[in-house]
Amino acid sequence: MFLKAMSHKSLATFACRNYGVSAVCLQKAVDPIQQLFVDKVREYGQKSKSSGGKLVDSTPQVEKQLQQELDKVAKQYGGGAGTDMTKFPSFKFEEPVIDGQISQA
């Protein structure tokens, strides 16, 4: 009986919390500023898809500056032509050689 009451209470709390969170997500934008924001996000999404993964509304000067920064980072962290900077580096640790550093007492 006690277990049934506790499970019912926790289920009701869970349902109320989820309803409270999802109600905000499902609500339509009625504020004009909020609607403008939603429209701009959708417009940016469409531009992003049409640009093919490049910067949205960029100029040749901005793209040149981006490439300079990427080259600078690649040079600083050991990248270069043919180096995949997105791949996690592999480390090789060798066991040190200990030659009689500890003497017998």
C-alpha positions as CSV (number, residue, x, y, z in Angstrom):
1,M,0.0,0.0,0.0
2,F,2.8,2.4,1.0
3,L,4.8,1.6,-2.2
4,K,1.7,2.1,-4.4
5,A,1.1,5.5,-2.8
6,M,4.7,6.6,-3.1
7,S,4.9,5.5,-6.8
8,H,1.6,7.4,-7.5
9,K,3.0,10.5,-5.9
10,S,6.3,10.4,-7.7
11,L,4.6,9.7,-11.0
12,A,2.3,12.7,-10.5
13,T,5.3,14.9,-9.6
14,F,7.2,13.7,-12.7
15,A,4.2,14.4,-14.9
16,C,3.8,17.9,-13.5
17,R,7.4,18.8,-14.0
18,N,7.5,17.5,-17.6
19,Y,4.3,19.3,-18.4
20,G,5.7,22.5,-17.0
21,V,8.8,22.3,-19.1
22,S,7.2,21.2,-22.3
23,A,4.5,23.8,-22.1
24,V,7.1,26.5,-22.7
25,C,8.5,24.6,-25.7
26,L,5.1,24.1,-27.3
27,Q,3.9,27.6,-26.8
28,K,3.7,29.8,-29.9
29,A,5.6,33.0,-30.1
30,V,3.1,35.8,-29.3
31,D,5.6,38.5,-28.5
32,P,6.7,40.4,-31.7
33,I,10.3,40.5,-30.6
34,Q,10.2,36.7,-29.8
35,Q,8.7,36.1,-33.2
36,L,11.4,38.2,-34.9
37,F,14.1,36.2,-33.2
38,V,12.5,32.9,-34.3
39,D,12.2,34.2,-37.9
40,K,15.9,35.2,-37.9
41,V,17.0,31.8,-36.5
42,R,15.0,30.1,-39.2
43,E,16.5,32.4,-41.9
44,Y,20.0,31.8,-40.6
45,G,19.3,28.0,-40.8
46,Q,18.3,28.3,-44.4
47,K,21.3,30.4,-45.3
48,S,23.6,28.0,-43.5
49,K,22.2,25.0,-45.5
50,S,22.5,26.9,-48.8
51,S,26.1,28.0,-48.1
52,G,27.3,24.4,-47.9
53,G,29.2,24.5,-44.6
54,K,31.0,27.7,-45.2
55,L,30.5,31.0,-43.3
56,V,27.1,32.6,-43.8
57,D,27.2,36.1,-45.4
58,S,31.0,36.2,-45.5
59,T,33.2,38.4,-47.6
60,P,36.4,37.3,-49.2
61,Q,38.3,39.4,-46.7
62,V,36.6,37.6,-43.8
63,E,37.4,34.2,-45.4
64,K,41.0,35.2,-45.9
65,Q,41.3,36.3,-42.3
66,L,39.8,33.0,-41.1
67,Q,42.2,31.0,-43.2
68,Q,45.1,33.0,-41.7
69,E,43.9,32.2,-38.2
70,L,43.5,28.5,-39.0
71,D,47.1,28.4,-40.5
72,K,48.4,30.2,-37.4
73,V,46.8,27.7,-35.1
74,A,48.0,24.7,-37.2
75,K,51.6,26.1,-37.2
76,Q,51.5,26.7,-33.5
77,Y,50.2,23.2,-32.6
78,G,52.2,21.1,-35.1
79,G,49.8,21.0,-38.0
80,G,50.7,21.5,-41.6
81,A,50.0,20.3,-45.0
82,G,48.5,16.8,-44.9
83,T,48.0,16.8,-41.1
84,D,44.6,16.0,-39.8
85,M,44.1,18.4,-36.9
86,T,40.8,16.9,-35.9
87,K,42.3,13.5,-35.1
88,F,43.3,12.9,-31.5
89,P,47.1,12.4,-31.2
90,S,48.5,9.1,-30.3
91,F,51.0,8.9,-27.5
92,K,53.8,6.4,-27.0
93,F,55.3,6.0,-23.6
94,E,58.3,3.9,-23.1
95,E,59.4,2.3,-19.9
96,P,62.6,4.1,-18.5
97,V,65.8,2.1,-18.2
98,I,67.0,1.9,-14.6
99,D,70.6,0.8,-14.3
100,G,71.7,0.2,-10.7
101,Q,70.4,3.4,-9.3
102,I,69.2,1.6,-6.2
103,S,72.0,-0.1,-4.3
104,Q,71.6,-3.2,-2.2
105,A,72.0,-2.6,1.5
